Amino acid sequence: MADSHSASTPASARPAPAFAGHPVYVIGAGPGGLAAAYALRARGIRAVVLEKADRVGASWRGHHDRLRLHTTRRLSALPGLAIPRRSGRWVARDDMVRYLETYAEHHELEIVTGVEVFRVDRTPDGTGWLLHASGGRELTGSAVVVATGHHHTPRLPDWPGLDDYTGELLHAAAYRNAVPYAGRDVLVVGAGNTGAEIAVDLAEGGAARVRLAVRTAPHILRRSTLGWAAQYSGVLVRRLPVGLVDRLAGLFAKATVPDLTAHGLPRPDTGLCSRARQGAIPVQDVGLIDAVRAGTVEIVAAVDSFEGGHPGKVVLADGSRVETDAVIAATGYARALEELVGHLDVLDGRGMPVVHGGHTPAQAPGLYFTGFTDPISGMLRELALDAGKIAKAVAGRLR
Ligand SMILES: Cc1cc2nc3c(=O)[nH]c(=O)nc-3n(C[C@H](O)[C@H](O)[C@H](O)COP(=O)(O)OP(=O)(O)OC[C@H]3O[C@@H](n4cnc5c(N)ncnc54)[C@H](O)[C@@H]3O)c2cc1C
């Protein structure tokens, strides 16, 4: 291939693959793909990572400036390399990017950048996998690890009237910092971690007014209580029954998080773990509680629709109409796996892979997925664990 081999090693410097034949292709050079490639290599399996961007860690490079991990440094490291102590307990975005670059170099991973994989098929003889990639490439692999990311494609709800709306609207994926919003009135839509953090960033960064539109009040956790990271609890209770975790989390929240009902954020009716299973992981507080109590972030009803005209208006679920200088939609992402693997019958009704980690679908043996779960114990930790399971499973198959 004629592409740049960023963070790759000359062929002569690499150990000979223990398994002859085609490499394992890993699609995506985010934390999940890098960890999987390392774990495969550690077992003597040649893994080639295909990345559509021009550098590793593309998702992390695009996150907003203020972002820090809400999982601890130690429990966010990928296998085979610690995140440096100097990054502190809550690793900043830029340090995470540097860590991913170092990770790829340190482990001498074989990465081909600038290659997007469009579709994955079985080879005609059914023994391997054929990847259709940009530039007309057709690549044959002995197995494939899909690591294209849970937060793949920014998603906007199908709001009525959106096409006629004349105001400024962007997805949270395009938000970098509060500078363009100084002195302006901003409506942030969606109270997940991203929406909560952006609302606080805007309030602290000089926006004149910040409203946060909330459909379902989220569970809010202190990132750390008396030095005990919320993630530790997530790890400890991960295998306990859902109902028990819901009760424990409810008690813990009452003891550590003030009641914000008067400010428009009642405690949720559904338990924390039950909600997490539905895909709504709790909001880690990095200033939302204080901002809501101080009134610098105002909670308003969910967005129902948009109206055209000058100025355009946002219609909320309580019937009120809001005029605002900018709308920032923190409304999540689509996995966008349909074109890549949808034809292989490996996705469920929500477009999520039916297996992850070391499991491979019976109808698509040798196809693996990592990074499509969002557990309360932390996704980076999960990616690190899945990497080892995938490598073990692939080694078993190839043997
Ligand atoms: C704002 C934010 C904050 C987060 N904070 C934390 C945290 O504190 N702790 C934690 O544990 N988790 C956190 N996560 C969740 C998770 O750890 C990250 O999203 C992480 O980057 C997931 O890694 P990944 O490799 O699965 O996906 P990504 O990092 O998204 O990497 C996927 C890669 O695949 C590439 N790609 C996609 N499609 C193709 C294709 N068809 N062909 C080739 N390449 C392709 C992309 O360019 C990208 O480089 C956070 C997520 C977000 C969005």
The ligand as an ORCA input file, in Angstrom:
! r2SCAN-3c Opt
* xyz 0 1
  C     -16.673     13.157     25.081
  C     -16.321     11.751     25.492
  C     -15.663     11.532     26.696
  C     -15.326     10.229     27.107
  N     -14.713     10.054     28.306
  C     -14.435      8.801     28.712
  C     -13.800      8.572     29.985
  O     -13.538      9.495     30.739
  N     -13.524      7.288     30.338
  C     -13.840      6.219     29.543
  O     -13.558      5.081     29.933
  N     -14.441      6.413     28.355
  C     -14.755      7.656     27.926
  N     -15.364      7.839     26.722
  C     -15.797      6.670     25.953
  C     -14.682      5.960     25.164
  O     -13.645      5.580     25.992
  C     -14.124      6.775     24.031
  O     -15.171      7.132     23.161
  C     -13.057      6.008     23.252
  O     -12.439      6.872     22.344
  C     -13.622      4.810     22.515
  O     -12.577      4.199     21.797
  P     -12.847      3.397     20.453
  O     -11.522      2.974     19.961
  O     -13.880      2.369     20.662
  O     -13.493      4.464     19.450
  P     -12.881      5.804     18.859
  O     -11.947      6.461     19.796
  O     -14.054      6.589     18.383
  O     -12.010      5.309     17.623
  C     -12.594      4.798     16.451
  C     -11.621      5.040     15.317
  O     -12.099      4.364     14.177
  C     -11.904      5.177     13.016
  N     -12.876      4.712     12.044
  C     -14.227      4.783     12.150
  N     -14.805      4.196     11.083
  C     -13.798      3.735     10.290
  C     -13.784      3.040      9.067
  N     -14.887      2.673      8.441
  N     -12.565      2.732      8.519
  C     -11.405      3.092      9.151
  N     -11.387      3.761     10.327
  C     -12.567      4.073     10.903
  C     -12.137      6.587     13.545
  O     -11.531      7.548     12.716
  C     -11.505      6.511     14.930
  O     -10.133      6.864     14.897
  C     -15.671      9.128     26.284
  C     -16.334      9.368     25.070
  C     -16.650     10.659     24.665
  C     -17.362     10.861     23.354
*
